[in-house]
Amino acid sequence: QVQLAESGGGLVQPGESLTLTCAASGSTAAIYGMAWYRQAPGKQRELVALIAVNSNTNYADSVKGRFNISRNKARNRWYLQMNSLKPEDTAVYYCNAQGRRDFWGQGTQVTVSS
């Protein structure tokens, strides 16, 4: 089993930066994909960024060039570096791990507002 815990959410102003952290524990050796999703009120949950164990990455068009996903294999953590934040980035952000099964964190709120 895998347990995930997000941290780093908060309230920021447009144009500012924020970094989210996902800490994984348990059977982390079986994870082959690490991702961040987000869900805003009234909207579908969407993939924000994905990084595979081979370091291949994928980003939503809306965040490409502004966000960066990275990982620290030794610490079983991955990160979402969010730059030039916009109000439309406001959402609950969820950590996700893909392996034999799909695992999710509890979510962390990111609010971008003046």
Backbone bond lengths (Angstrom), bond angles and torsions (degrees), N, CA, C in turn:
res aa  C-N    CA-C-N  psi(-1)  N-CA   C-N-CA  omega(-1)  CA-C   N-CA-C  phi
1 Q - - - 1.454 - - 1.521 109.77 -
2 V 1.329 115.24 154.38 1.450 122.78 179.60 1.521 108.37 -124.78
3 Q 1.310 115.90 135.71 1.454 122.03 174.20 1.520 108.61 -116.82
4 L 1.321 116.26 137.34 1.453 122.12 -177.63 1.520 109.88 -123.67
5 A 1.326 115.55 143.84 1.454 121.27 177.81 1.519 109.36 -139.63
6 E 1.328 116.33 121.85 1.461 121.44 177.64 1.518 110.51 -92.35
7 S 1.322 114.95 154.34 1.450 121.21 172.90 1.519 108.62 -154.41
8 G 1.310 116.04 161.68 1.447 121.31 174.09 1.512 115.85 109.49
9 G 1.322 117.97 -5.19 1.448 119.88 179.25 1.522 111.82 -69.87
10 G 1.325 114.91 166.75 1.444 119.62 179.44 1.509 111.88 167.28
11 L 1.317 115.31 -167.78 1.460 123.47 179.86 1.516 109.43 -103.91
12 V 1.325 116.08 125.98 1.456 121.64 177.81 1.520 109.28 -135.64
13 Q 1.315 115.51 162.13 1.454 121.49 177.20 1.524 110.86 -90.20
14 P 1.326 117.75 154.57 1.465 119.69 176.82 1.519 111.72 -53.30
15 G 1.328 114.82 139.36 1.450 121.33 -179.20 1.512 114.69 91.15
16 E 1.309 117.36 -14.56 1.457 120.98 -179.80 1.522 111.19 -84.04
17 S 1.323 115.46 176.39 1.456 122.29 -176.82 1.512 110.83 -120.46
18 L 1.312 114.78 157.52 1.455 122.07 178.90 1.518 107.73 -154.88
19 T 1.318 116.86 144.52 1.458 121.53 177.83 1.521 110.04 -122.84
20 L 1.317 115.66 127.58 1.450 122.43 176.76 1.521 109.73 -99.89
21 T 1.325 115.52 146.49 1.453 121.93 178.80 1.515 109.68 -122.78
22 C 1.324 116.02 137.12 1.455 122.30 170.97 1.519 108.12 -115.32
23 A 1.319 116.16 122.11 1.453 122.33 176.99 1.518 109.04 -106.10
24 A 1.320 116.64 123.55 1.457 122.41 -177.85 1.520 110.68 -108.84
25 S 1.310 115.73 144.36 1.450 121.75 175.27 1.521 108.85 -140.53
26 G 1.320 116.28 165.74 1.449 121.32 -178.13 1.513 111.59 97.72
27 S 1.320 115.97 -139.73 1.461 121.88 -175.57 1.522 111.09 -83.31
28 T 1.314 115.85 61.90 1.465 120.56 -173.42 1.526 113.48 -71.12
29 A 1.318 118.35 -19.31 1.461 120.63 -179.77 1.518 112.17 -63.68
30 A 1.317 117.28 -22.45 1.459 121.15 -178.21 1.524 113.23 -85.73
31 I 1.317 118.27 -2.91 1.460 122.03 -178.27 1.526 110.14 -78.07
32 Y 1.329 116.45 128.88 1.460 119.99 176.52 1.526 113.43 -116.72
33 G 1.315 116.48 -9.17 1.445 120.19 176.74 1.518 110.58 -143.19
34 M 1.317 116.46 138.81 1.450 122.99 -179.90 1.518 108.06 -128.64
35 A 1.313 116.38 134.14 1.453 119.24 -170.72 1.513 112.17 -146.76
36 W 1.326 113.70 164.81 1.446 123.71 168.84 1.522 108.75 -123.10
37 Y 1.306 115.76 130.98 1.453 123.45 172.36 1.522 108.69 -116.28
38 R 1.318 115.97 164.06 1.454 119.84 173.39 1.520 109.87 -144.33
39 Q 1.320 114.70 155.31 1.451 120.86 178.00 1.521 109.05 -143.02
40 A 1.309 115.73 120.24 1.450 122.35 175.41 1.521 109.23 -95.23
41 P 1.335 118.05 155.38 1.464 120.24 179.16 1.521 111.67 -55.28
42 G 1.330 115.82 131.14 1.449 121.15 179.20 1.513 115.60 76.75
43 K 1.317 117.92 4.72 1.452 121.75 -179.16 1.526 110.83 -121.51
44 Q 1.318 115.34 160.98 1.452 120.98 177.83 1.526 110.40 -74.52
45 R 1.319 115.27 151.72 1.451 119.51 172.84 1.526 108.65 -68.29
46 E 1.320 116.20 134.93 1.452 120.54 -176.65 1.520 111.04 -129.51
47 L 1.313 115.00 149.43 1.455 120.87 173.68 1.517 109.27 -72.94
48 V 1.319 116.34 127.99 1.453 122.19 177.05 1.522 110.76 -95.61
49 A 1.319 116.41 -50.11 1.457 121.11 -177.40 1.517 109.62 -157.35
50 L 1.312 115.51 147.92 1.463 123.11 -179.60 1.516 109.17 -136.82
51 I 1.323 115.80 139.47 1.455 120.69 171.18 1.517 107.97 -132.03
52 A 1.324 116.17 131.34 1.451 122.32 178.88 1.522 110.31 -96.62
53 V 1.325 115.51 167.46 1.465 119.55 -178.60 1.525 111.49 -64.69
54 N 1.333 117.89 -21.27 1.461 120.78 174.96 1.525 112.25 -85.92
55 S 1.333 117.14 6.95 1.462 126.34 177.62 1.523 114.08 77.49
56 N 1.315 118.19 4.02 1.456 119.97 173.27 1.528 109.36 -64.48
57 T 1.325 116.95 138.02 1.457 121.64 -179.26 1.512 111.41 -123.94
58 N 1.320 114.79 156.66 1.451 122.25 177.57 1.520 107.86 -144.02
59 Y 1.341 116.59 138.00 1.453 121.91 -178.35 1.510 111.01 -130.25
60 A 1.315 115.13 148.12 1.450 119.69 169.46 1.525 109.40 -65.20
61 D 1.325 116.50 144.47 1.459 120.25 -179.45 1.523 111.91 -57.01
62 S 1.316 117.12 -33.46 1.454 121.23 -176.16 1.526 113.64 -69.24
63 V 1.324 117.48 -18.09 1.464 120.50 -178.12 1.516 112.72 -117.05
64 K 1.312 117.70 -6.54 1.459 121.30 -177.56 1.525 110.30 -59.50
65 G 1.315 115.61 130.82 1.447 121.33 -177.60 1.510 114.13 90.53
66 R 1.329 117.18 -13.87 1.459 121.34 179.51 1.525 112.21 -113.03
67 F 1.321 116.48 -35.26 1.465 121.77 -177.37 1.519 109.96 -107.00
68 N 1.315 115.24 153.70 1.455 121.33 177.03 1.519 109.76 -140.39
69 I 1.327 116.32 130.96 1.454 120.86 176.20 1.521 108.67 -104.73
70 S 1.312 116.36 137.53 1.454 122.02 179.12 1.517 108.80 -145.51
71 R 1.317 115.57 169.64 1.454 119.12 -178.64 1.517 111.11 -142.25
72 N 1.326 115.43 153.74 1.450 123.84 171.40 1.520 106.08 -118.48
73 K 1.325 115.97 99.43 1.453 120.94 -173.98 1.523 111.82 -61.98
74 A 1.328 117.44 -41.96 1.456 121.44 -176.49 1.520 111.95 -63.37
75 R 1.327 116.91 -32.71 1.457 121.11 -177.93 1.523 112.57 -98.43
76 N 1.323 118.03 2.01 1.470 122.02 -179.55 1.524 110.88 54.52
77 R 1.312 114.87 47.66 1.451 120.83 179.43 1.512 110.81 -132.13
78 W 1.324 115.44 151.36 1.444 120.12 168.36 1.515 109.07 -138.26
79 Y 1.329 114.89 159.98 1.440 121.89 -166.04 1.521 110.45 -132.85
80 L 1.298 115.22 151.94 1.452 121.66 170.70 1.524 107.55 -124.07
81 Q 1.320 116.04 107.95 1.450 122.47 177.98 1.522 107.96 -90.33
82 M 1.314 116.25 116.43 1.453 122.24 -175.08 1.514 108.92 -112.41
83 N 1.309 115.82 118.73 1.449 122.57 -179.60 1.524 110.32 -117.29
84 S 1.317 115.68 160.22 1.464 121.84 177.95 1.522 111.26 48.88
85 L 1.305 115.96 49.68 1.460 121.02 -174.46 1.516 111.84 -63.78
86 K 1.322 114.66 143.97 1.453 123.46 -179.11 1.522 109.33 -119.48
87 P 1.334 117.93 156.63 1.463 119.51 177.01 1.525 113.09 -55.03
88 E 1.327 118.06 -33.28 1.451 120.61 179.94 1.525 113.61 -71.20
89 D 1.326 117.19 -6.98 1.460 120.69 172.61 1.522 112.16 -80.43
90 T 1.314 117.45 -8.23 1.455 121.36 -179.93 1.524 110.43 -60.71
91 A 1.321 116.44 124.63 1.460 121.57 -177.20 1.521 108.90 -176.82
92 V 1.321 115.00 170.76 1.452 120.94 165.57 1.517 107.17 -88.03
93 Y 1.306 116.36 126.01 1.455 122.13 -178.37 1.522 109.61 -102.21
94 Y 1.331 115.49 131.99 1.459 122.12 -176.04 1.518 110.94 -117.62
95 C 1.306 115.39 133.25 1.449 122.20 170.87 1.520 109.01 -79.16
96 N 1.332 116.53 141.60 1.454 122.33 -178.53 1.518 110.28 -138.03
97 A 1.320 116.08 140.03 1.455 122.51 174.69 1.511 109.03 -127.78
98 Q 1.316 115.75 134.14 1.456 122.35 -179.17 1.517 109.51 -112.59
99 G 1.304 115.39 125.92 1.450 122.34 178.46 1.509 109.46 -151.86
100 R 1.305 116.20 -134.72 1.457 119.16 173.61 1.524 110.50 -62.37
101 R 1.300 115.88 -30.85 1.453 123.78 173.60 1.524 108.56 -133.90
102 D 1.309 116.48 172.41 1.451 123.32 179.53 1.526 109.12 -100.34
103 F 1.322 116.39 133.61 1.454 121.69 -178.09 1.519 109.97 -124.82
104 W 1.324 115.43 147.81 1.458 122.10 -175.74 1.514 111.38 -133.65
105 G 1.324 115.49 146.11 1.446 121.06 169.65 1.515 110.93 -84.06
106 Q 1.312 115.62 -178.12 1.459 120.90 -175.53 1.523 113.20 -83.45
107 G 1.306 117.56 -14.95 1.446 122.61 -179.02 1.512 112.68 96.18
108 T 1.327 115.82 147.83 1.452 121.88 175.84 1.525 108.57 -137.20
109 Q 1.318 116.03 135.78 1.461 121.41 -174.80 1.521 110.88 -81.24
110 V 1.320 115.56 130.99 1.458 122.61 170.89 1.517 107.54 -119.13
111 T 1.317 116.21 121.88 1.453 121.66 179.28 1.518 108.90 -122.02
112 V 1.328 116.07 125.50 1.454 122.44 179.26 1.521 107.15 -114.27
113 S 1.313 116.27 110.98 1.455 120.67 -174.27 1.519 109.96 -158.41
114 S 1.326 115.29 148.30 1.451 120.48 176.29 1.518 110.65 -79.39
